[in-house]
Amino acid sequence: MFFFWRLNKQIDEFAITLADELYSHITPDMLNTANKKNDKKIAKLWDKHVSVLILKIQEYKHTHGLGVYRKARLHQTFMNRLETHGFSKKIIKELNEYLLLKTP
């Protein structure tokens, strides 16, 4: 009867893991202190890891058959975790909107 709580916990753990992986490769300091020389390098790195995020989220949503509310939970938990890592709200919002478009 209460198995849905278990899935919610799994969704939270998955979202936190994704955010932690992104943070381990790209920190907010890297994005804030990027100069013109490093802009292209950081942009490539960002694109690479966002592509990996998209693939993982698509696979997870497909495998677990998430409904609207669980998809929202996944994205909200992901955004909250990025915020605790120090990413700006603007970057988080743009990334989340992009992920929502690419992983319906």
C-alpha positions in Angstrom: 0.0 0.0 0.0 2.8 2.4 0.8 5.2 1.4 -1.8 5.0 4.8 -3.5 7.0 6.3 -0.7 9.8 4.0 -1.6 9.8 5.2 -5.2 9.8 8.8 -3.9 12.9 8.1 -1.9 14.5 6.5 -5.0 13.6 9.5 -7.1 15.2 11.9 -4.5 18.3 9.8 -4.3 18.6 9.7 -8.1 18.2 13.5 -8.3 20.7 14.1 -5.6 23.2 11.8 -7.3 22.8 13.6 -10.6 23.3 17.0 -9.0 26.4 15.7 -7.1 27.9 14.3 -10.3 27.4 17.6 -12.1 29.0 19.5 -9.1 31.9 17.1 -9.1 32.8 18.1 -12.7 31.7 21.7 -12.8 31.6 24.0 -9.7 29.8 27.3 -9.4 33.3 28.9 -9.0 34.3 27.6 -12.4 31.2 29.2 -14.0 31.7 32.5 -12.1 35.4 33.0 -12.7 35.5 31.9 -16.3 37.5 34.3 -18.4 37.5 34.5 -22.2 40.3 32.0 -22.6 38.5 29.4 -20.5 34.9 30.2 -21.7 35.1 27.7 -24.6 36.6 25.0 -22.5 34.0 25.4 -19.7 31.2 25.6 -22.3 32.3 22.3 -23.8 32.6 20.7 -20.4 29.1 22.0 -19.5 27.5 20.8 -22.7 29.1 17.4 -22.3 27.8 16.9 -18.7 24.4 18.3 -19.5 24.1 15.8 -22.4 25.0 13.0 -19.9 22.3 14.3 -17.5 19.7 14.3 -20.3 20.5 10.7 -21.2 20.3 9.5 -17.6 17.1 11.4 -16.9 15.4 10.0 -20.0 16.4 6.5 -19.2 15.3 6.8 -15.6 11.9 8.3 -16.6 11.4 5.6 -19.1 12.4 2.7 -16.9 10.4 3.8 -13.9 7.4 5.2 -15.8 7.2 8.4 -13.9 4.0 10.4 -13.9 3.7 14.2 -13.8 4.1 14.5 -10.1 7.1 12.3 -9.8 8.8 14.0 -12.8 8.2 17.3 -10.9 9.6 15.8 -7.8 12.7 14.7 -9.7 13.4 18.1 -11.1 12.6 20.0 -7.9 15.0 17.8 -5.8 17.6 18.2 -8.5 17.2 22.0 -8.4 17.3 22.1 -4.6 20.5 20.1 -4.5 22.2 22.3 -7.0 21.2 25.3 -5.0 22.8 23.8 -1.9 26.0 23.4 -3.9 26.0 27.1 -4.6 24.9 27.4 -8.2 23.1 30.6 -9.0 19.3 30.6 -9.3 19.5 31.8 -12.8 21.7 28.9 -13.9 19.6 26.4 -12.1 16.4 27.8 -13.7 17.9 27.8 -17.2 19.3 24.3 -16.8 16.0 22.9 -15.4 14.0 24.5 -18.2 16.4 23.0 -20.8 16.1 19.5 -19.1 12.4 19.7 -19.0 12.3 20.4 -22.8 14.7 17.6 -23.6 13.3 15.0 -21.2 9.5 15.2 -21.5 
